[in-house]
């Protein structure tokens, strides 16, 4: 628990530092508009506000440059993962965009001190890609600022099997939940998330991993979005159907 709390304090410190740097340039900037402000990189940064806009309008392909195990455990919604070794990443991006090196790309990884997005973005520029940017604040700050994350099926299975401190929340109705749900799951419909106190929610550690699922993607996302406005920030939702999830978890 102490390690998790240290992680939260570190995130807050990084955010504060980024905001302070921004305020030195423009006093009206807010925390969602902050960047690290690097000047020695081949590609420019984007802010959390810009990342949210890109996800909303689909104006760029978002690439997660972290290891596969981290991607499946939780990633920014809509982000793509490149299969294969790092040495094949540039070729993988070229295939992803159909050879069009002018396509807009945004890369991210594990935050300000992670080198993966810096390294690959530089390689892409050197290979002729002309529209490459980085969300260098990365996953830690995305989560800290209430950004939703998606967990893949493999990630749910692994966490359900190995992480017995994780909380699994079923967003379906109480009637559906009573009929059947995942082992260890607790019921929390989205409409009750804004006011819930205790119950299924951990009050002794707000960094507890929380996995949300529902009848479908929309229902799970609704609960995850509601929880993002509460103190719990380590929340990921499963975007598939309940039936698919139940079959996979009970099989494993």
MIKOL-640344 format. One record per residue (C-alpha): residue number from 0; residue in three letters; x negated, z, y. Coordinates in steps of 0.02 Angstrom, whole numbers, plus 50000, padded with zeros to 5 digits. Each point is the difference from the previous one (the first is absolute). Layout:
<atoms>
<atom><seq>NUM</seq><type>ALA</type><px>X</px><pz>Z</pz><py>Y</py></atom>
...
</atoms>
This chain:
<atoms>
<atom><seq>0</seq><type>UNK</type><px>50000</px><pz>50000</pz><py>50000</py></atom>
<atom><seq>1</seq><type>UNK</type><px>49858</px><pz>50042</pz><py>50119</py></atom>
<atom><seq>2</seq><type>UNK</type><px>49927</px><pz>49827</pz><py>49973</py></atom>
<atom><seq>3</seq><type>UNK</type><px>50165</px><pz>49919</pz><py>50041</py></atom>
<atom><seq>4</seq><type>UNK</type><px>50018</px><pz>50103</pz><py>50158</py></atom>
<atom><seq>5</seq><type>UNK</type><px>49824</px><pz>49955</pz><py>50053</py></atom>
<atom><seq>6</seq><type>UNK</type><px>50048</px><pz>49817</pz><py>49979</py></atom>
<atom><seq>7</seq><type>UNK</type><px>50147</px><pz>50023</pz><py>50117</py></atom>
<atom><seq>8</seq><type>UNK</type><px>49893</px><pz>50088</pz><py>50131</py></atom>
<atom><seq>9</seq><type>UNK</type><px>49873</px><pz>49858</pz><py>49987</py></atom>
<atom><seq>10</seq><type>UNK</type><px>50136</px><pz>49870</pz><py>50027</py></atom>
<atom><seq>11</seq><type>UNK</type><px>50064</px><pz>50091</pz><py>50153</py></atom>
<atom><seq>12</seq><type>UNK</type><px>49823</px><pz>50013</pz><py>50069</py></atom>
<atom><seq>13</seq><type>UNK</type><px>49971</px><pz>49814</pz><py>49978</py></atom>
<atom><seq>14</seq><type>UNK</type><px>50166</px><pz>49958</pz><py>50082</py></atom>
<atom><seq>15</seq><type>UNK</type><px>49961</px><pz>50115</pz><py>50146</py></atom>
<atom><seq>16</seq><type>UNK</type><px>49829</px><pz>49922</pz><py>50022</py></atom>
<atom><seq>17</seq><type>UNK</type><px>50072</px><pz>49825</pz><py>49998</py></atom>
<atom><seq>18</seq><type>UNK</type><px>50134</px><pz>50047</pz><py>50124</py></atom>
<atom><seq>19</seq><type>UNK</type><px>49875</px><pz>50083</pz><py>50116</py></atom>
<atom><seq>20</seq><type>UNK</type><px>49891</px><pz>49845</pz><py>49999</py></atom>
<atom><seq>21</seq><type>UNK</type><px>50151</px><pz>49894</pz><py>50042</py></atom>
<atom><seq>22</seq><type>UNK</type><px>50053</px><pz>50113</pz><py>50141</py></atom>
<atom><seq>23</seq><type>UNK</type><px>49831</px><pz>49978</pz><py>50082</py></atom>
<atom><seq>24</seq><type>UNK</type><px>50045</px><pz>49818</pz><py>50020</py></atom>
<atom><seq>25</seq><type>UNK</type><px>50187</px><pz>50009</pz><py>50029</py></atom>
<atom><seq>26</seq><type>UNK</type><px>50092</px><pz>50164</pz><py>50028</py></atom>
<atom><seq>27</seq><type>UNK</type><px>50167</px><pz>49929</pz><py>49946</py></atom>
<atom><seq>28</seq><type>UNK</type><px>49944</px><pz>49962</pz><py>49822</py></atom>
<atom><seq>29</seq><type>UNK</type><px>50087</px><pz>50097</pz><py>49861</py></atom>
<atom><seq>30</seq><type>UNK</type><px>49941</px><pz>50049</pz><py>49827</py></atom>
<atom><seq>31</seq><type>UNK</type><px>50084</px><pz>49852</pz><py>49916</py></atom>
<atom><seq>32</seq><type>UNK</type><px>49904</px><pz>49880</pz><py>50113</py></atom>
<atom><seq>33</seq><type>UNK</type><px>49831</px><pz>50081</pz><py>49967</py></atom>
<atom><seq>34</seq><type>UNK</type><px>49853</px><pz>49916</pz><py>49914</py></atom>
<atom><seq>35</seq><type>UNK</type><px>49825</px><pz>50058</pz><py>49958</py></atom>
<atom><seq>36</seq><type>UNK</type><px>49930</px><pz>49885</pz><py>50134</py></atom>
<atom><seq>37</seq><type>UNK</type><px>49856</px><pz>49923</pz><py>49903</py></atom>
<atom><seq>38</seq><type>UNK</type><px>49897</px><pz>49873</pz><py>50094</py></atom>
<atom><seq>39</seq><type>UNK</type><px>49871</px><pz>49954</pz><py>49868</py></atom>
<atom><seq>40</seq><type>UNK</type><px>50111</px><pz>49912</pz><py>49873</py></atom>
<atom><seq>41</seq><type>UNK</type><px>50036</px><pz>49816</pz><py>49969</py></atom>
<atom><seq>42</seq><type>UNK</type><px>50188</px><pz>50029</pz><py>49997</py></atom>
<atom><seq>43</seq><type>UNK</type><px>50116</px><pz>50092</pz><py>50117</py></atom>
<atom><seq>44</seq><type>UNK</type><px>50107</px><pz>50150</pz><py>49961</py></atom>
<atom><seq>45</seq><type>UNK</type><px>50187</px><pz>50021</pz><py>50010</py></atom>
<atom><seq>46</seq><type>UNK</type><px>50098</px><pz>50159</pz><py>50036</py></atom>
<atom><seq>47</seq><type>UNK</type><px>50134</px><pz>50084</pz><py>49896</py></atom>
<atom><seq>48</seq><type>UNK</type><px>50130</px><pz>49929</pz><py>50118</py></atom>
<atom><seq>49</seq><type>UNK</type><px>49933</px><pz>49824</pz><py>49972</py></atom>
<atom><seq>50</seq><type>UNK</type><px>49997</px><pz>50025</pz><py>49812</py></atom>
<atom><seq>51</seq><type>UNK</type><px>50182</px><pz>50053</pz><py>50002</py></atom>
<atom><seq>52</seq><type>UNK</type><px>50045</px><pz>49845</pz><py>50099</py></atom>
<atom><seq>53</seq><type>UNK</type><px>49905</px><pz>49887</pz><py>49880</py></atom>
<atom><seq>54</seq><type>UNK</type><px>50091</px><pz>50075</pz><py>49852</py></atom>
<atom><seq>55</seq><type>UNK</type><px>50165</px><pz>49976</pz><py>50089</py></atom>
<atom><seq>56</seq><type>UNK</type><px>49977</px><pz>49818</pz><py>50049</py></atom>
<atom><seq>57</seq><type>UNK</type><px>49885</px><pz>49943</pz><py>49859</py></atom>
<atom><seq>58</seq><type>UNK</type><px>49878</px><pz>49923</pz><py>50123</py></atom>
<atom><seq>59</seq><type>UNK</type><px>49846</px><pz>50035</pz><py>49892</py></atom>
<atom><seq>60</seq><type>UNK</type><px>49951</px><pz>50026</pz><py>49819</py></atom>
<atom><seq>61</seq><type>UNK</type><px>49949</px><pz>50181</pz><py>49975</py></atom>
<atom><seq>62</seq><type>UNK</type><px>49860</px><pz>50033</pz><py>49874</py></atom>
<atom><seq>63</seq><type>UNK</type><px>49960</px><pz>50168</pz><py>49921</py></atom>
<atom><seq>64</seq><type>UNK</type><px>49813</px><pz>50003</pz><py>49966</py></atom>
<atom><seq>65</seq><type>UNK</type><px>49996</px><pz>50165</pz><py>49904</py></atom>
<atom><seq>66</seq><type>UNK</type><px>49974</px><pz>50017</pz><py>49811</py></atom>
<atom><seq>67</seq><type>UNK</type><px>50146</px><pz>49952</pz><py>49889</py></atom>
<atom><seq>68</seq><type>UNK</type><px>50036</px><pz>50179</pz><py>49945</py></atom>
<atom><seq>69</seq><type>UNK</type><px>50025</px><pz>50052</pz><py>50181</py></atom>
<atom><seq>70</seq><type>UNK</type><px>50108</px><pz>49848</pz><py>50038</py></atom>
<atom><seq>71</seq><type>UNK</type><px>50123</px><pz>50035</pz><py>49858</py></atom>
<atom><seq>72</seq><type>UNK</type><px>50012</px><pz>50184</pz><py>50049</py></atom>
<atom><seq>73</seq><type>UNK</type><px>50057</px><pz>49956</pz><py>50176</py></atom>
<atom><seq>74</seq><type>UNK</type><px>49979</px><pz>49857</pz><py>50122</py></atom>
<atom><seq>75</seq><type>UNK</type><px>50073</px><pz>49935</pz><py>50162</py></atom>
<atom><seq>76</seq><type>UNK</type><px>50162</px><pz>49905</pz><py>49962</py></atom>
<atom><seq>77</seq><type>UNK</type><px>49972</px><pz>49814</pz><py>49980</py></atom>
<atom><seq>78</seq><type>UNK</type><px>49811</px><pz>50015</pz><py>49981</py></atom>
<atom><seq>79</seq><type>UNK</type><px>49913</px><pz>49887</pz><py>49874</py></atom>
<atom><seq>80</seq><type>UNK</type><px>49864</px><pz>50051</pz><py>49878</py></atom>
<atom><seq>81</seq><type>UNK</type><px>49861</px><pz>49882</pz><py>49949</py></atom>
<atom><seq>82</seq><type>UNK</type><px>49965</px><pz>50001</pz><py>49814</py></atom>
<atom><seq>83</seq><type>UNK</type><px>49821</px><pz>49984</pz><py>49941</py></atom>
<atom><seq>84</seq><type>UNK</type><px>49830</px><pz>50067</pz><py>50053</py></atom>
<atom><seq>85</seq><type>UNK</type><px>49950</px><pz>50017</pz><py>50185</py></atom>
<atom><seq>86</seq><type>UNK</type><px>49884</px><pz>49851</pz><py>49980</py></atom>
<atom><seq>87</seq><type>UNK</type><px>50152</px><pz>49889</pz><py>49971</py></atom>
<atom><seq>88</seq><type>UNK</type><px>50103</px><pz>50070</pz><py>50144</py></atom>
<atom><seq>89</seq><type>UNK</type><px>49970</px><pz>49858</pz><py>50125</py></atom>
<atom><seq>90</seq><type>UNK</type><px>50048</px><pz>49869</pz><py>49871</py></atom>
<atom><seq>91</seq><type>UNK</type><px>50153</px><pz>50104</pz><py>49958</py></atom>
<atom><seq>92</seq><type>UNK</type><px>50056</px><pz>50004</pz><py>50181</py></atom>
<atom><seq>93</seq><type>UNK</type><px>49976</px><pz>49813</pz><py>50013</py></atom>
<atom><seq>94</seq><type>UNK</type><px>50113</px><pz>49974</pz><py>49849</py></atom>
<atom><seq>95</seq><type>UNK</type><px>50128</px><pz>50121</pz><py>50072</py></atom>
<atom><seq>96</seq><type>UNK</type><px>50016</px><pz>49900</pz><py>50162</py></atom>
<atom><seq>97</seq><type>UNK</type><px>49995</px><pz>49832</pz><py>49913</py></atom>
<atom><seq>98</seq><type>UNK</type><px>49835</px><pz>49953</pz><py>50079</py></atom>
<atom><seq>99</seq><type>UNK</type><px>50065</px><pz>50020</pz><py>50178</py></atom>
<atom><seq>100</seq><type>UNK</type><px>49863</px><pz>50100</pz><py>50086</py></atom>
<atom><seq>101</seq><type>UNK</type><px>50100</px><pz>50010</pz><py>50161</py></atom>
<atom><seq>102</seq><type>UNK</type><px>50132</px><pz>50112</pz><py>49921</py></atom>
<atom><seq>103</seq><type>UNK</type><px>50016</px><pz>50172</pz><py>50081</py></atom>
<atom><seq>104</seq><type>UNK</type><px>49927</px><pz>50140</pz><py>49895</py></atom>
<atom><seq>105</seq><type>UNK</type><px>49998</px><pz>50189</pz><py>50023</py></atom>
<atom><seq>106</seq><type>UNK</type><px>49889</px><pz>50107</pz><py>49889</py></atom>
<atom><seq>107</seq><type>UNK</type><px>50003</px><pz>50188</pz><py>49975</py></atom>
<atom><seq>108</seq><type>UNK</type><px>49921</px><pz>50132</pz><py>49888</py></atom>
<atom><seq>109</seq><type>UNK</type><px>49973</px><pz>50189</pz><py>50000</py></atom>
<atom><seq>110</seq><type>UNK</type><px>49982</px><pz>50034</pz><py>50184</py></atom>
<atom><seq>111</seq><type>UNK</type><px>49869</px><pz>50006</pz><py>50138</py></atom>
<atom><seq>112</seq><type>UNK</type><px>49850</px><pz>50029</pz><py>49888</py></atom>
<atom><seq>113</seq><type>UNK</type><px>50048</px><pz>49881</pz><py>49860</py></atom>
<atom><seq>114</seq><type>UNK</type><px>49891</px><pz>49844</pz><py>49996</py></atom>
<atom><seq>115</seq><type>UNK</type><px>50104</px><pz>49889</pz><py>49885</py></atom>
<atom><seq>116</seq><type>UNK</type><px>50108</px><pz>49918</pz><py>50134</py></atom>
<atom><seq>117</seq><type>UNK</type><px>49852</px><pz>49982</pz><py>50118</py></atom>
<atom><seq>118</seq><type>UNK</type><px>49894</px><pz>49918</pz><py>49865</py></atom>
<atom><seq>119</seq><type>UNK</type><px>50132</px><pz>49877</pz><py>49937</py></atom>
<atom><seq>120</seq><type>UNK</type><px>50061</px><pz>49954</pz><py>50174</py></atom>
<atom><seq>121</seq><type>UNK</type><px>49822</px><pz>49958</pz><py>50050</py></atom>
<atom><seq>122</seq><type>UNK</type><px>49977</px><pz>49895</pz><py>49844</py></atom>
<atom><seq>123</seq><type>UNK</type><px>50161</px><pz>49907</pz><py>50037</py></atom>
<atom><seq>124</seq><type>UNK</type><px>49944</px><pz>49960</pz><py>50176</py></atom>
<atom><seq>125</seq><type>UNK</type><px>49833</px><pz>49938</pz><py>49935</py></atom>
<atom><seq>126</seq><type>UNK</type><px>50095</px><pz>49890</pz><py>49877</py></atom>
<atom><seq>127</seq><type>UNK</type><px>50100</px><pz>49914</pz><py>50137</py></atom>
<atom><seq>128</seq><type>UNK</type><px>50159</px><pz>50105</pz><py>50012</py></atom>
<atom><seq>129</seq><type>UNK</type><px>50050</px><pz>50002</pz><py>50182</py></atom>
<atom><seq>130</seq><type>UNK</type><px>50141</px><pz>50127</pz><py>50014</py></atom>
<atom><seq>131</seq><type>UNK</type><px>49942</px><pz>50162</pz><py>49917</py></atom>
<atom><seq>132</seq><type>UNK</type><px>50038</px><pz>50174</pz><py>50067</py></atom>
<atom><seq>133</seq><type>UNK</type><px>49986</px><pz>50177</pz><py>49933</py></atom>
<atom><seq>134</seq><type>UNK</type><px>50113</px><pz>50152</pz><py>50000</py></atom>
<atom><seq>135</seq><type>UNK</type><px>49846</px><pz>50111</pz><py>49992</py></atom>
<atom><seq>136</seq><type>UNK</type><px>50098</px><pz>50162</pz><py>50019</py></atom>
<atom><seq>137</seq><type>UNK</type><px>50056</px><pz>49962</pz><py>49824</py></atom>
<atom><seq>138</seq><type>UNK</type><px>50106</px><pz>50093</pz><py>49875</py></atom>
<atom><seq>139</seq><type>UNK</type><px>49963</px><pz>50180</pz><py>50057</py></atom>
<atom><seq>140</seq><type>UNK</type><px>50062</px><pz>49968</pz><py>50177</py></atom>
<atom><seq>141</seq><type>UNK</type><px>50142</px><pz>49886</pz><py>49944</py></atom>
<atom><seq>142</seq><type>UNK</type><px>50067</px><pz>50144</pz><py>49896</py></atom>
<atom><seq>143</seq><type>UNK</type><px>49966</px><pz>50132</pz><py>50132</py></atom>
<atom><seq>144</seq><type>UNK</type><px>50102</px><pz>49900</pz><py>50126</py></atom>
<atom><seq>145</seq><type>UNK</type><px>50150</px><pz>49987</pz><py>49884</py></atom>
<atom><seq>146</seq><type>UNK</type><px>49967</px><pz>49829</pz><py>49926</py></atom>
<atom><seq>147</seq><type>UNK</type><px>50090</px><pz>49968</pz><py>49835</py></atom>
<atom><seq>148</seq><type>UNK</type><px>49898</px><pz>49958</pz><py>49845</py></atom>
<atom><seq>149</seq><type>UNK</type><px>50047</px><pz>49908</pz><py>49841</py></atom>
<atom><seq>150</seq><type>UNK</type><px>49949</px><pz>50059</pz><py>49827</py></atom>
<atom><seq>151</seq><type>UNK</type><px>49987</px><pz>49875</pz><py>49858</py></atom>
<atom><seq>152</seq><type>UNK</type><px>50071</px><pz>50029</pz><py>49826</py></atom>
<atom><seq>153</seq><type>UNK</type><px>49827</px><pz>50035</pz><py>49926</py></atom>
<atom><seq>154</seq><type>UNK</type><px>49973</px><pz>50130</pz><py>50135</py></atom>
<atom><seq>155</seq><type>UNK</type><px>50163</px><pz>50090</pz><py>49964</py></atom>
<atom><seq>156</seq><type>UNK</type><px>49960</px><pz>50006</pz><py>49814</py></atom>
<atom><seq>157</seq><type>UNK</type><px>49825</px><pz>50068</pz><py>50031</py></atom>
<atom><seq>158</seq><type>UNK</type><px>50055</px><pz>50132</pz><py>50124</py></atom>
<atom><seq>159</seq><type>UNK</type><px>50149</px><pz>50055</pz><py>49895</py></atom>
<atom><seq>160</seq><type>UNK</type><px>49885</px><pz>50023</pz><py>49851</py></atom>
<atom><seq>161</seq><type>UNK</type><px>49850</px><pz>50080</pz><py>50085</py></atom>
<atom><seq>162</seq><type>UNK</type><px>50051</px><pz>50082</pz><py>50165</py></atom>
<atom><seq>163</seq><type>UNK</type><px>50113</px><pz>50147</pz><py>49963</py></atom>
<atom><seq>164</seq><type>UNK</type><px>49997</px><pz>50057</pz><py>50181</py></atom>
<atom><seq>165</seq><type>UNK</type><px>50086</px><pz>49840</pz><py>50057</py></atom>
<atom><seq>166</seq><type>UNK</type><px>50184</px><pz>50006</pz><py>50049</py></atom>
<atom><seq>167</seq><type>UNK</type><px>50115</px><pz>49860</pz><py>49940</py></atom>
<atom><seq>168</seq><type>UNK</type><px>50156</px><pz>49972</pz><py>50103</py></atom>
<atom><seq>169</seq><type>UNK</type><px>50151</px><pz>49902</pz><py>49938</py></atom>
<atom><seq>170</seq><type>UNK</type><px>50094</px><pz>49925</pz><py>50148</py></atom>
<atom><seq>171</seq><type>UNK</type><px>50156</px><pz>49956</pz><py>49901</py></atom>
<atom><seq>172</seq><type>UNK</type><px>50163</px><pz>50095</pz><py>50011</py></atom>
<atom><seq>173</seq><type>UNK</type><px>50022</px><pz>50170</pz><py>49920</py></atom>
<atom><seq>174</seq><type>UNK</type><px>50117</px><pz>49923</pz><py>49872</py></atom>
<atom><seq>175</seq><type>UNK</type><px>49873</px><pz>49867</pz><py>49948</py></atom>
<atom><seq>176</seq><type>UNK</type><px>49861</px><pz>50129</pz><py>49995</py></atom>
<atom><seq>177</seq><type>UNK</type><px>50103</px><pz>50116</pz><py>49888</py></atom>
<atom><seq>178</seq><type>UNK</type><px>50021</px><pz>49862</pz><py>49871</py></atom>
<atom><seq>179</seq><type>UNK</type><px>49813</px><pz>49965</pz><py>49983</py></atom>
<atom><seq>180</seq><type>UNK</type><px>49840</px><pz>49993</pz><py>50099</py></atom>
<atom><seq>181</seq><type>UNK</type><px>49812</px><pz>50010</pz><py>49977</py></atom>
<atom><seq>182</seq><type>UNK</type><px>49931</px><pz>50157</pz><py>49919</py></atom>
<atom><seq>183</seq><type>UNK</type><px>49951</px><pz>50127</pz><py>50136</py></atom>
<atom><seq>184</seq><type>UNK</type><px>50096</px><pz>49903</pz><py>50134</py></atom>
<atom><seq>185</seq><type>UNK</type><px>50107</px><pz>50087</pz><py>50130</py></atom>
<atom><seq>186</seq><type>UNK</type><px>50147</px><pz>49928</pz><py>50095</py></atom>
<atom><seq>187</seq><type>UNK</type><px>49995</px><pz>49965</pz><py>50187</py></atom>
<atom><seq>188</seq><type>UNK</type><px>50117</px><pz>49865</pz><py>50069</py></atom>
<atom><seq>189</seq><type>UNK</type><px>49936</px><pz>49920</pz><py>50163</py></atom>
<atom><seq>190</seq><type>UNK</type><px>50144</px><pz>50066</pz><py>50104</py></atom>
<atom><seq>191</seq><type>UNK</type><px>49947</px><pz>50180</pz><py>49965</py></atom>
<atom><seq>192</seq><type>UNK</type><px>49813</px><pz>49978</pz><py>50033</py></atom>
<atom><seq>193</seq><type>UNK</type><px>50011</px><pz>50029</pz><py>50188</py></atom>
<atom><seq>194</seq><type>UNK</type><px>50060</px><pz>50179</pz><py>49979</py></atom>
<atom><seq>195</seq><type>UNK</type><px>49934</px><pz>50057</pz><py>49831</py></atom>
<atom><seq>196</seq><type>UNK</type><px>49907</px><pz>50165</pz><py>50003</py></atom>
<atom><seq>197</seq><type>UNK</type><px>49909</px><pz>50050</pz><py>49842</py></atom>
<atom><seq>198</seq><type>UNK</type><px>50093</px><pz>49953</pz><py>49841</py></atom>
<atom><seq>199</seq><type>UNK</type><px>49906</px><pz>49853</pz><py>49926</py></atom>
<atom><seq>200</seq><type>UNK</type><px>49877</px><pz>49992</pz><py>50145</py></atom>
<atom><seq>201</seq><type>UNK</type><px>49836</px><pz>50099</pz><py>49992</py></atom>
<atom><seq>202</seq><type>UNK</type><px>49982</px><pz>50123</pz><py>50143</py></atom>
<atom><seq>203</seq><type>UNK</type><px>49830</px><pz>50072</pz><py>49954</py></atom>
<atom><seq>204</seq><type>UNK</type><px>49903</px><pz>49835</pz><py>50012</py></atom>
<atom><seq>205</seq><type>UNK</type><px>50066</px><pz>49857</pz><py>50106</py></atom>
<atom><seq>206</seq><type>UNK</type><px>49862</px><pz>49888</pz><py>49930</py></atom>
<atom><seq>207</seq><type>UNK</type><px>50078</px><pz>50003</pz><py>49826</py></atom>
<atom><seq>208</seq><type>UNK</type><px>50015</px><pz>49827</pz><py>49923</py></atom>
<atom><seq>209</seq><type>UNK</type><px>50182</px><pz>49945</pz><py>50003</py></atom>
<atom><seq>210</seq><type>UNK</type><px>50062</px><pz>49850</pz><py>49900</py></atom>
<atom><seq>211</seq><type>UNK</type><px>50170</px><pz>49931</pz><py>50048</py></atom>
<atom><seq>212</seq><type>UNK</type><px>50110</px><pz>49885</pz><py>49897</py></atom>
<atom><seq>213</seq><type>UNK</type><px>50181</px><pz>49946</pz><py>50004</py></atom>
<atom><seq>214</seq><type>UNK</type><px>50127</px><pz>49878</pz><py>49934</py></atom>
<atom><seq>215</seq><type>UNK</type><px>49901</px><pz>49861</pz><py>50083</py></atom>
<atom><seq>216</seq><type>UNK</type><px>49868</px><pz>49964</pz><py>50132</py></atom>
<atom><seq>217</seq><type>UNK</type><px>50117</px><pz>50026</pz><py>50148</py></atom>
<atom><seq>218</seq><type>UNK</type><px>50058</px><pz>50172</pz><py>49944</py></atom>
<atom><seq>219</seq><type>UNK</type><px>49825</px><pz>50061</pz><py>49962</py></atom>
<atom><seq>220</seq><type>UNK</type><px>49935</px><pz>49934</pz><py>50166</py></atom>
<atom><seq>221</seq><type>UNK</type><px>50141</px><pz>50086</pz><py>50094</py></atom>
<atom><seq>222</seq><type>UNK</type><px>49949</px><pz>50170</pz><py>49929</py></atom>
<atom><seq>223</seq><type>UNK</type><px>49815</px><pz>49968</pz><py>50031</py></atom>
<atom><seq>224</seq><type>UNK</type><px>50036</px><pz>49951</pz><py>50180</py></atom>
<atom><seq>225</seq><type>UNK</type><px>50104</px><pz>50157</pz><py>50026</py></atom>
<atom><seq>226</seq><type>UNK</type><px>49862</px><pz>50110</pz><py>49930</py></atom>
<atom><seq>227</seq><type>UNK</type><px>49872</px><pz>49916</pz><py>50113</py></atom>
<atom><seq>228</seq><type>UNK</type><px>50086</px><pz>50086</pz><py>50146</py></atom>
<atom><seq>229</seq><type>UNK</type><px>49972</px><pz>50170</pz><py>49918</py></atom>
<atom><seq>230</seq><type>UNK</type><px>49834</px><pz>50092</pz><py>49973</py></atom>
<atom><seq>231</seq><type>UNK</type><px>49967</px><pz>49923</pz><py>49828</py></atom>
<atom><seq>232</seq><type>UNK</type><px>49885</px><pz>49850</pz><py>50024</py></atom>
<atom><seq>233</seq><type>UNK</type><px>49933</px><pz>49965</pz><py>49824</py></atom>
<atom><seq>234</seq><type>UNK</type><px>50156</px><pz>49903</pz><py>49949</py></atom>
<atom><seq>235</seq><type>UNK</type><px>50007</px><pz>49838</pz><py>49902</py></atom>
<atom><seq>236</seq><type>UNK</type><px>50154</px><pz>49908</pz><py>49938</py></atom>
<atom><seq>237</seq><type>UNK</type><px>50023</px><pz>49890</pz><py>49847</py></atom>
<atom><seq>238</seq><type>UNK</type><px>50075</px><pz>49832</pz><py>50051</py></atom>
<atom><seq>239</seq><type>UNK</type><px>50076</px><pz>49951</pz><py>49833</py></atom>
<atom><seq>240</seq><type>UNK</type><px>50159</px><pz>50049</pz><py>49909</py></atom>
<atom><seq>241</seq><type>UNK</type><px>50034</px><pz>50169</pz><py>49922</py></atom>
<atom><seq>242</seq><type>UNK</type><px>50028</px><pz>49919</pz><py>49830</py></atom>
<atom><seq>243</seq><type>UNK</type><px>49828</px><pz>49918</pz><py>50004</py></atom>
<atom><seq>244</seq><type>UNK</type><px>49917</px><pz>50163</pz><py>50051</py></atom>
<atom><seq>245</seq><type>UNK</type><px>50090</px><pz>50106</pz><py>49870</py></atom>
<atom><seq>246</seq><type>UNK</type><px>49957</px><pz>49881</pz><py>49859</py></atom>
<atom><seq>247</seq><type>UNK</type><px>49815</px><pz>49996</pz><py>50047</py></atom>
<atom><seq>248</seq><type>UNK</type><px>49979</px><pz>50188</pz><py>50027</py></atom>
<atom><seq>249</seq><type>UNK</type><px>50091</px><pz>50052</pz><py>49841</py></atom>
<atom><seq>250</seq><type>UNK</type><px>49901</px><pz>49872</pz><py>49899</py></atom>
<atom><seq>251</seq><type>UNK</type><px>49836</px><pz>50074</pz><py>50060</py></atom>
</atoms>
